[in-house]
């Protein structure tokens, strides 16, 4: 599957777990693992947090190279709402840190990989001081390739592992096959790499596997990335006001739907319903657990979960949901931009992607995002997603110099917006990969094909949003995150990377399908209650005890 809901592979500028990833995680029981698996050689399952983690984590030193227009607040990304001043680019890596060594890096790629001697790769190698040979693999089948590579003795020097591929035997293989980066990054050692030192501590916490700091993380905002978008232009034309409660939404939806005119109020809103009703959420199964009144509770056991499904079922029953959503066909974002559905929920990155695409055809196109409301129309209770979701590892067979060369590469790629290093990493070579259009860097076809799916993953700054061509969208995105972040809590296993024992990893496989059957009227709420009882009997209660012991032994990383 392609994990980025904005139709391309995740990038350093817009990685946010998509609805597609989340759905697959629920359906497949994927352990997008939230605490840290076991001992050094993967001999046990478990977690590293609290004092043990403090000995491992890098010291945080905020970057002062560039000041964002909108600083991070309430867990939001930082925002840059002005175009990069190409005549005043800052320098965040004053001297070349690489020693000229060779590295083979395996990474997922969606599309046709570029030639290895392209101008972008050549320029990056020269600037960093490391010669990289990219071993790009089909992102749609990357888990299969990963499994085969990690089961062999022929492992590349560096391997990128998306969180959604952390299933099956891959987590234990990570503990066995990849190096401990702690000797180079823990504590003040990270200060040798200032851009990496500015990576948030929560993201590093997610990079502890098998009791050791094994990965360079791709940081992300922990505020929910699923936004309820609405056609702001059509709302204005029709005189609609964004609803502020579930009842008000249903009432508006009935008014706005005109099936004869092929206009429906909304698409499937199950993910937004989970947020409205305060359901423990996220594509990581460990985030479905939370300690309440001394008992560890899974989201499927809560009243909020059933209430969210019931409200979504009412929308379908009222005929206000686009029929293609009920049939599970087509693309929700296309129905939205075509004006066939007036509300849909999707990754926050759609705000920019859809607006940029539509503005070339319809200058009056405008979309907004509702502020999420609670069940009674008051403040919502939202739950934090994980602060990192893609990880890059170094083989245990790599030499010390190769590890240092990789860290030089990661530090260069983690340069902040507005720096020379950022411009090269994100846009490539001027005149070849991008040109200036109205003073803004604009990728050429060559740049679009080559400047992605490589250095995107091997080092990233703290989460940020910047769209030089549509700066107002970056402002809207960040301000929405900041408002929603004010109502966001962290559940018990936030920020940890957990490997569930294999005997329980498929326990929740059928819940996604059952949810969809219930909201579409094919099953009843009672069927879910029976499924939960079966889940408990078949191992849910045993899994609860396992998670509770992790919590008792190690504590929570949530602050």
C-alpha positions as CSV (number, residue, x, y, z in Angstrom):
1,X,0.0,0.0,0.0
2,X,1.0,3.6,-0.5
3,X,1.1,5.0,3.1
4,X,0.7,8.7,2.3
5,X,-2.9,9.7,1.9
6,X,-2.0,12.7,-0.2
7,X,-1.1,10.3,-3.1
8,X,2.6,10.1,-2.7
9,X,5.2,8.6,-0.4
10,X,5.7,10.3,2.9
11,X,8.2,13.2,2.8
12,X,10.2,15.1,5.4
13,X,7.8,18.0,5.0
14,X,4.5,16.1,5.4
15,X,4.8,12.8,7.1
16,X,1.6,12.1,8.9
17,X,0.1,8.7,9.4
18,X,-2.7,8.4,6.9
19,X,-6.1,7.0,7.2
20,X,-5.0,4.3,4.9
21,X,-2.2,3.3,7.2
22,X,-4.4,3.5,10.2
23,X,-7.1,1.4,8.6
24,X,-4.5,-1.2,7.6
25,X,-3.0,-1.2,11.0
26,X,-6.4,-2.0,12.6
27,X,-7.4,-4.5,10.0
28,X,-4.1,-6.3,10.0
29,X,-3.3,-6.0,13.7
30,X,0.0,-4.3,12.8
31,X,2.0,-3.6,15.9
32,X,3.2,-0.1,15.1
33,X,4.8,-0.8,18.3
34,X,4.8,1.5,21.3
35,X,7.4,0.7,23.9
36,X,10.7,-1.0,23.3
37,X,11.1,-4.7,22.5
38,X,13.1,-6.5,25.0
39,X,16.8,-7.0,25.8
40,X,19.8,-6.4,23.5
41,X,19.3,-9.6,21.5
42,X,15.5,-9.5,21.5
43,X,15.3,-12.2,24.2
44,X,12.2,-10.8,25.7
45,X,9.4,-8.4,24.9
46,X,9.2,-5.2,26.9
47,X,9.8,-1.5,27.1
48,X,12.4,1.1,28.1
49,X,11.2,4.3,29.8
50,X,11.7,6.3,32.9
51,X,15.2,6.4,34.4
52,X,16.4,3.6,32.0
53,X,15.5,5.7,29.0
54,X,17.1,8.8,30.4
55,X,20.5,7.0,30.3
56,X,20.0,6.3,26.6
57,X,18.3,9.4,25.2
58,X,20.2,12.2,23.5
59,X,20.3,15.6,25.2
60,X,17.8,18.1,23.6
61,X,19.3,21.3,22.4
62,X,16.8,23.5,20.5
63,X,18.0,24.9,17.2
64,X,18.5,28.7,17.0
65,X,19.5,28.8,13.3
66,X,16.1,29.7,12.0
67,X,13.1,31.0,14.0
68,X,9.7,29.7,12.7
69,X,6.9,32.2,12.1
70,X,4.6,30.0,14.2
71,X,6.4,28.2,17.0
72,X,5.3,24.7,18.0
73,X,2.5,24.9,20.6
74,X,0.4,22.2,22.3
75,X,2.3,19.5,20.3
76,X,1.7,21.2,16.9
77,X,4.2,21.4,14.1
78,X,6.1,24.7,13.8
79,X,5.0,26.8,10.9
80,X,6.7,28.9,8.3
81,X,4.3,31.2,6.6
82,X,6.8,33.1,4.4
83,X,8.7,32.0,1.4
84,X,12.4,31.1,1.9
85,X,14.6,34.1,1.3
86,X,17.1,32.5,-1.1
87,X,19.4,35.4,-0.6
88,X,19.7,34.9,3.1
89,X,19.9,31.2,3.6
90,X,21.4,30.1,7.0
91,X,24.1,27.5,7.5
92,X,23.4,24.7,10.0
93,X,26.3,22.4,9.1
94,X,29.4,24.7,8.9
95,X,31.9,22.0,8.0
96,X,31.6,18.7,6.1
97,X,31.3,15.9,8.7
98,X,31.5,12.9,6.4
99,X,34.9,11.3,5.9
100,X,34.3,10.2,2.3
101,X,33.2,6.6,3.0
102,X,30.7,4.5,1.1
103,X,27.2,3.6,2.4
104,X,24.6,1.3,0.9
105,X,21.1,2.4,2.0
106,X,17.9,0.4,1.5
107,X,14.7,2.5,1.4
108,X,11.1,2.2,0.2
109,X,10.2,4.0,-3.0
110,X,6.9,4.6,-4.7
111,X,7.3,4.8,-8.4
112,X,10.3,4.3,-10.7
113,X,13.6,4.8,-8.8
114,X,15.9,7.4,-10.4
115,X,19.4,6.5,-11.8
116,X,22.0,6.3,-9.2
117,X,24.3,8.9,-10.8
118,X,21.7,11.7,-11.0
119,X,22.7,15.3,-10.2
120,X,20.8,15.3,-6.9
121,X,22.5,12.3,-5.4
122,X,25.9,13.5,-6.6
123,X,25.4,16.9,-5.0
124,X,24.2,15.5,-1.7
125,X,27.2,13.1,-1.6
126,X,29.6,15.9,-2.2
127,X,28.0,18.3,0.3
128,X,27.9,15.6,3.1
129,X,31.1,13.9,2.4
130,X,29.6,10.4,2.1
131,X,29.1,8.4,-1.1
132,X,25.7,6.8,-0.9
133,X,24.4,4.0,-3.1
134,X,20.6,3.8,-2.9
135,X,19.0,0.4,-2.9
136,X,15.4,1.6,-3.5
137,X,12.7,-1.0,-3.1
138,X,9.0,-1.0,-4.1
139,X,7.2,0.6,-1.2
140,X,4.0,-1.5,-1.8
141,X,5.8,-4.7,-1.1
142,X,8.5,-3.3,1.2
143,X,7.6,-5.5,4.2
144,X,8.3,-8.6,2.1
145,X,11.7,-7.3,1.0
146,X,12.5,-6.3,4.6
147,X,11.7,-9.7,5.9
148,X,13.8,-11.4,3.3
149,X,16.8,-9.1,3.8
150,X,16.7,-9.3,7.6
151,X,16.5,-13.0,7.5
152,X,19.7,-13.1,5.4
153,X,23.3,-12.3,6.3
154,X,23.5,-9.8,3.5
155,X,22.1,-6.6,5.1
156,X,22.8,-3.2,3.6
157,X,24.8,-0.7,5.8
158,X,21.7,1.3,6.5
159,X,18.0,0.3,6.3
160,X,14.9,2.5,6.4
161,X,11.9,0.9,8.3
162,X,8.5,2.5,8.2
163,X,6.5,1.9,11.4
164,X,3.7,0.2,9.5
165,X,6.3,-2.5,8.5
166,X,7.1,-3.3,12.1
167,X,5.2,-6.6,12.2
168,X,5.9,-10.3,12.3
169,X,9.5,-11.1,13.0
170,X,10.9,-7.8,11.9
171,X,11.0,-6.2,15.4
172,X,13.1,-9.1,16.8
173,X,15.3,-9.0,13.7
174,X,15.9,-5.3,14.4
175,X,17.3,-6.0,17.8
176,X,19.5,-8.7,16.5
177,X,20.8,-7.1,13.3
178,X,21.1,-3.3,13.9
179,X,23.7,-1.3,15.8
180,X,23.4,0.6,19.1
181,X,23.8,4.3,18.3
182,X,23.9,5.3,21.9
183,X,27.7,5.5,22.1
184,X,27.5,8.2,19.5
185,X,24.3,10.0,20.4
186,X,23.3,9.4,24.0
187,X,23.4,12.4,26.4
188,X,25.7,15.2,25.3
189,X,27.4,13.1,22.6
190,X,24.6,14.2,20.3
191,X,26.0,17.8,20.4
192,X,28.5,16.7,17.8
193,X,25.5,16.7,15.5
194,X,23.5,19.9,16.3
195,X,20.6,19.3,13.9
196,X,20.1,15.9,15.5
197,X,20.3,17.4,19.0
198,X,17.3,19.5,18.0
199,X,15.1,16.5,17.4
200,X,12.5,16.3,20.1
201,X,13.1,13.8,22.9
202,X,9.7,12.1,22.4
203,X,10.9,11.1,18.9
204,X,14.1,9.7,20.2
205,X,12.1,7.7,22.8
206,X,10.3,6.0,20.0
207,X,13.7,5.0,18.6
208,X,14.7,2.7,21.5
209,X,14.5,-0.9,20.4
210,X,15.7,-3.8,22.4
211,X,16.9,-1.5,25.2
212,X,19.2,0.5,22.9
213,X,19.0,3.6,20.8
214,X,19.0,2.0,17.4
215,X,17.3,4.4,15.0
216,X,17.2,7.9,13.6
217,X,13.5,8.9,13.8
218,X,11.3,11.0,11.5
219,X,9.6,13.3,14.0
220,X,5.9,14.1,13.8
221,X,3.4,16.2,15.6
222,X,1.5,14.1,18.1
223,X,-1.8,16.0,17.5
224,X,-4.3,14.0,15.5
225,X,-3.6,14.2,11.8
226,X,-7.2,13.3,10.8
227,X,-9.1,16.5,10.1
228,X,-12.8,16.9,9.2
229,X,-12.5,19.0,6.0
230,X,-15.4,21.0,4.6
231,X,-16.0,22.9,1.3
232,X,-15.7,26.4,2.7
233,X,-16.5,27.9,-0.6
234,X,-19.8,26.0,-1.0
235,X,-20.7,26.6,2.7
236,X,-20.3,30.3,2.1
237,X,-22.4,30.2,-1.1
238,X,-25.2,28.2,0.6
239,X,-25.1,30.1,3.9
240,X,-24.1,27.1,5.9
241,X,-22.4,27.4,9.3
242,X,-20.0,24.6,10.3
243,X,-21.9,22.4,12.8
244,X,-20.7,22.4,16.4
245,X,-22.2,19.2,17.8
246,X,-23.1,15.7,16.6
247,X,-26.8,16.4,16.6
248,X,-26.3,19.7,14.8
249,X,-24.1,18.0,12.2
250,X,-26.8,15.4,11.5
251,X,-29.5,18.0,11.2
252,X,-27.3,20.1,8.8
253,X,-26.4,17.0,6.8
254,X,-30.0,16.1,6.1
255,X,-30.6,19.7,4.9
256,X,-27.5,19.8,2.7
257,X,-28.0,16.4,1.0
258,X,-29.6,16.4,-2.4
259,X,-29.2,13.0,-4.0
260,X,-31.0,14.1,-7.2
261,X,-28.3,16.8,-7.7
262,X,-25.6,14.2,-6.7
263,X,-24.6,16.1,-3.6
264,X,-24.2,14.4,-0.2
265,X,-23.3,16.0,3.1
266,X,-20.4,13.8,3.8
267,X,-18.2,10.8,3.1
268,X,-17.4,8.2,5.7
269,X,-16.7,10.0,9.0
270,X,-15.8,7.1,11.3
271,X,-12.3,8.5,12.1
272,X,-13.8,11.9,13.0
273,X,-16.4,10.2,15.1
274,X,-13.7,8.5,17.1
275,X,-12.2,11.9,17.8
276,X,-15.6,13.5,18.6
277,X,-16.4,10.8,21.1
278,X,-12.9,10.7,22.7
279,X,-12.0,7.2,21.5
280,X,-8.5,6.0,22.2
281,X,-7.1,6.3,18.7
282,X,-4.1,6.0,16.4
283,X,-2.5,3.5,14.0
284,X,-0.5,2.1,16.9
285,X,-2.3,-0.6,18.8
286,X,-0.5,0.2,22.1
287,X,-2.2,3.6,22.0
288,X,-5.6,1.8,22.3
289,X,-4.7,1.0,26.0
290,X,-5.0,3.5,28.9
291,X,-5.0,3.1,32.6
292,X,-8.3,4.2,34.1
293,X,-9.1,3.9,37.8
294,X,-6.3,1.4,38.2
295,X,-7.5,-0.8,35.4
296,X,-5.9,-1.0,31.9
297,X,-8.7,-0.5,29.4
298,X,-8.7,-1.1,25.7
299,X,-10.6,1.3,23.4
300,X,-12.9,-1.5,22.2
301,X,-14.2,-1.9,25.7
302,X,-15.3,1.7,26.1
303,X,-18.7,3.3,25.8
304,X,-17.1,6.0,23.7
305,X,-16.2,3.5,21.0
306,X,-19.7,2.2,20.7
307,X,-21.2,5.7,20.8
308,X,-18.9,6.8,17.9
309,X,-20.0,3.8,15.8
310,X,-23.6,4.5,16.6
311,X,-23.4,8.1,15.5
312,X,-21.6,7.1,12.2
313,X,-24.3,4.5,11.7
314,X,-27.0,7.2,12.0
315,X,-25.3,9.2,9.2
316,X,-25.4,6.3,6.9
317,X,-29.0,5.4,7.9
318,X,-30.1,9.0,7.2
319,X,-28.7,8.7,3.6
320,X,-26.4,11.7,4.0
321,X,-23.2,9.7,3.2
322,X,-22.1,9.5,-0.4
323,X,-23.2,6.1,-1.7
324,X,-19.7,5.3,-3.0
325,X,-18.5,5.5,0.6
326,X,-21.1,2.9,1.6
327,X,-19.9,0.7,-1.3
328,X,-16.3,1.3,-0.3
329,X,-15.2,2.4,-3.8
330,X,-13.6,5.4,-5.4
331,X,-11.6,8.1,-3.7
332,X,-13.2,10.3,-1.0
333,X,-10.9,13.3,-1.7
334,X,-12.0,13.2,-5.4
335,X,-15.7,13.2,-4.4
336,X,-14.9,16.1,-2.1
337,X,-13.1,18.3,-4.6
338,X,-15.8,17.5,-7.2
339,X,-18.4,18.9,-4.8
340,X,-20.3,15.6,-4.5
341,X,-19.6,15.4,-0.8
342,X,-19.2,18.5,1.3
343,X,-17.3,17.0,4.3
344,X,-14.7,14.3,4.4
345,X,-12.0,13.3,6.9
346,X,-8.4,12.8,5.8
347,X,-4.8,13.4,6.5
348,X,-4.0,17.1,7.4
349,X,-1.7,17.1,4.3
350,X,-4.8,17.2,2.1
351,X,-5.3,20.8,3.0
352,X,-2.3,21.8,1.0
353,X,-2.4,19.0,-1.6
354,X,-6.0,19.5,-2.6
355,X,-5.9,23.3,-2.5
356,X,-2.8,23.4,-4.7
357,X,-4.3,21.0,-7.2
358,X,-7.7,22.7,-7.4
359,X,-6.4,26.3,-7.5
360,X,-4.9,25.5,-11.0
361,X,-8.5,24.7,-12.2
362,X,-10.8,26.6,-9.9
363,X,-9.5,29.9,-8.5
364,X,-12.4,30.1,-6.0
365,X,-11.9,26.6,-4.5
366,X,-11.5,26.8,-0.7
367,X,-11.5,24.2,1.9
368,X,-11.5,24.5,5.7
369,X,-11.3,22.1,8.7
370,X,-13.9,22.0,11.5
371,X,-12.6,22.3,15.0
372,X,-13.4,18.9,16.5
373,X,-16.3,19.2,19.1
374,X,-17.2,16.9,21.9
375,X,-20.3,14.6,22.2
376,X,-22.4,17.4,23.8
377,X,-20.9,20.2,21.6
378,X,-18.4,21.1,24.2
379,X,-14.7,20.6,24.3
380,X,-13.4,17.3,22.8
381,X,-11.1,14.8,24.4
382,X,-8.4,13.9,21.8
383,X,-5.6,11.4,22.1
384,X,-2.0,11.9,21.0
385,X,-0.6,9.9,18.1
386,X,3.0,8.7,18.2
387,X,5.7,11.4,17.8
388,X,7.7,9.4,15.2
389,X,6.7,6.8,12.6
390,X,9.6,6.1,10.2
391,X,13.0,4.8,11.5
392,X,16.5,4.4,9.9
393,X,18.9,1.8,11.3
394,X,22.6,1.0,10.8
395,X,23.8,-2.6,10.4
396,X,25.7,-4.1,13.3
397,X,28.3,-5.1,10.7
398,X,29.0,-1.4,9.9
399,X,32.3,0.0,11.0
400,X,32.6,2.9,13.5
401,X,33.5,5.2,10.6
402,X,30.5,4.1,8.6
403,X,28.3,4.9,11.6
404,X,29.9,8.3,11.9
405,X,29.4,8.9,8.2
406,X,25.8,7.9,8.5
407,X,25.3,10.3,11.4
408,X,26.9,13.0,9.3
409,X,24.4,12.3,6.6
410,X,21.5,12.3,9.1
411,X,22.6,15.6,10.7
412,X,22.8,17.3,7.2
413,X,19.3,16.0,6.3
414,X,17.9,17.2,9.6
415,X,18.7,20.8,8.8
416,X,15.8,23.2,9.5
417,X,13.7,25.1,6.9
418,X,15.5,28.2,5.7
419,X,19.0,26.7,5.5
420,X,21.4,25.9,2.6
421,X,21.3,22.2,3.7
422,X,17.5,22.2,3.7
423,X,17.4,23.7,0.2
424,X,19.7,21.0,-1.2
425,X,18.0,18.2,0.6
426,X,14.4,19.2,-0.2
427,X,14.8,20.9,-3.6
428,X,18.0,19.5,-5.1
429,X,20.2,21.3,-7.6
430,X,19.0,24.7,-9.0
431,X,18.5,24.7,-12.7
432,X,18.2,20.9,-12.8
433,X,15.9,19.8,-10.1
434,X,14.2,23.2,-9.5
435,X,13.9,26.6,-11.1
436,X,12.7,29.9,-9.7
437,X,9.1,30.9,-10.6
438,X,7.9,34.2,-9.2
439,X,10.8,34.1,-6.8
440,X,9.8,30.7,-5.5
441,X,11.7,27.4,-5.9
442,X,9.6,25.2,-8.2
443,X,10.6,21.6,-8.9
444,X,11.1,20.5,-12.5
445,X,9.8,17.2,-13.7
446,X,13.3,15.8,-13.1
447,X,13.3,17.1,-9.6
448,X,9.9,15.7,-8.9
449,X,11.1,12.3,-10.0
450,X,14.4,12.3,-8.3
451,X,14.3,14.5,-5.1
452,X,12.1,12.2,-3.0
453,X,12.1,8.7,-1.5
454,X,15.7,8.9,-0.3
455,X,17.2,11.6,1.9
456,X,13.5,12.2,3.0
457,X,13.9,9.4,5.5
458,X,17.5,9.5,6.7
459,X,17.3,12.6,9.0
460,X,14.6,15.1,9.8
461,X,14.1,18.2,11.9
462,X,11.3,18.6,14.4
463,X,7.9,18.6,12.7
464,X,7.1,21.7,10.7
465,X,4.8,22.9,7.9
466,X,5.8,25.2,5.1
467,X,4.2,25.8,1.7
468,X,6.0,28.7,0.0
469,X,3.3,28.9,-2.8
470,X,0.4,28.8,-0.4
471,X,1.7,30.1,2.9
472,X,-1.8,30.7,4.3
473,X,-2.4,27.0,4.2
474,X,0.6,26.3,6.4
475,X,-0.8,28.9,8.9
476,X,-4.2,27.3,8.9
477,X,-2.8,23.8,9.4
478,X,-0.6,24.8,12.3
479,X,-3.3,26.9,14.0
480,X,-5.7,24.0,13.7
481,X,-3.2,21.7,15.3
482,X,-2.5,24.2,18.1
483,X,-6.3,24.5,18.9
484,X,-6.8,20.7,18.8
485,X,-3.5,20.1,20.7
486,X,-5.0,22.1,23.6
487,X,-7.5,19.2,24.1
488,X,-5.1,16.4,23.5
489,X,-4.1,13.8,26.1
490,X,-1.4,11.2,26.0
491,X,-2.4,7.6,26.8
492,X,-0.4,5.3,28.9
493,X,1.9,3.9,26.2
494,X,2.5,7.2,24.3
495,X,6.0,7.6,22.9
496,X,7.1,4.0,23.4
497,X,7.9,1.2,20.9
498,X,6.3,-2.1,22.0
499,X,6.6,-5.5,20.4
500,X,3.6,-7.5,21.3
501,X,4.1,-11.2,21.7
502,X,3.3,-13.0,18.4
503,X,0.6,-15.1,19.9
504,X,-1.6,-12.0,20.4
505,X,-0.8,-9.8,17.3
506,X,-3.7,-11.1,15.3
507,X,-6.3,-10.8,18.1
508,X,-7.9,-7.6,16.7
509,X,-7.8,-8.5,13.0
510,X,-11.5,-8.5,12.4
511,X,-12.5,-5.4,14.3
512,X,-12.0,-2.9,11.4
513,X,-14.3,-4.9,9.1
514,X,-16.9,-5.3,11.9
515,X,-16.8,-1.5,12.5
516,X,-17.4,-0.9,8.8
517,X,-20.3,-3.4,8.7
518,X,-21.9,-1.8,11.8
519,X,-21.8,1.8,10.5
520,X,-23.1,0.7,7.1
521,X,-26.0,-1.1,8.8
522,X,-24.9,-4.7,7.9
523,X,-24.3,-5.6,11.6
524,X,-25.5,-4.3,14.9
525,X,-23.9,-2.8,18.0
526,X,-24.7,-6.0,19.8
527,X,-22.4,-7.8,17.3
528,X,-19.5,-5.6,18.5
529,X,-20.3,-6.3,22.1
530,X,-20.1,-10.0,21.4
531,X,-16.9,-9.6,19.5
532,X,-15.3,-7.8,22.5
533,X,-16.4,-10.6,24.8
534,X,-14.8,-13.1,22.4
535,X,-11.7,-11.0,22.2
536,X,-11.4,-11.1,26.0
537,X,-11.8,-14.8,26.1
538,X,-9.4,-15.6,23.3
539,X,-6.5,-13.6,24.8
540,X,-7.6,-10.0,25.3
541,X,-7.5,-10.3,29.1
542,X,-4.1,-12.0,28.9
543,X,-2.8,-9.3,26.7
544,X,-4.2,-6.7,29.2
545,X,-2.2,-8.4,31.9
546,X,1.0,-8.3,29.8
547,X,0.6,-4.6,29.0
548,X,-0.2,-3.9,32.7
549,X,3.0,-5.6,33.8
550,X,5.0,-3.5,31.3
551,X,3.4,-0.4,32.8
552,X,4.0,-1.6,36.4
553,X,7.7,-2.5,35.7
554,X,8.6,0.5,33.6
555,X,6.1,3.3,34.0
556,X,4.7,5.5,31.3
557,X,6.6,7.9,29.0
558,X,3.6,10.2,28.7
559,X,4.1,13.6,30.4
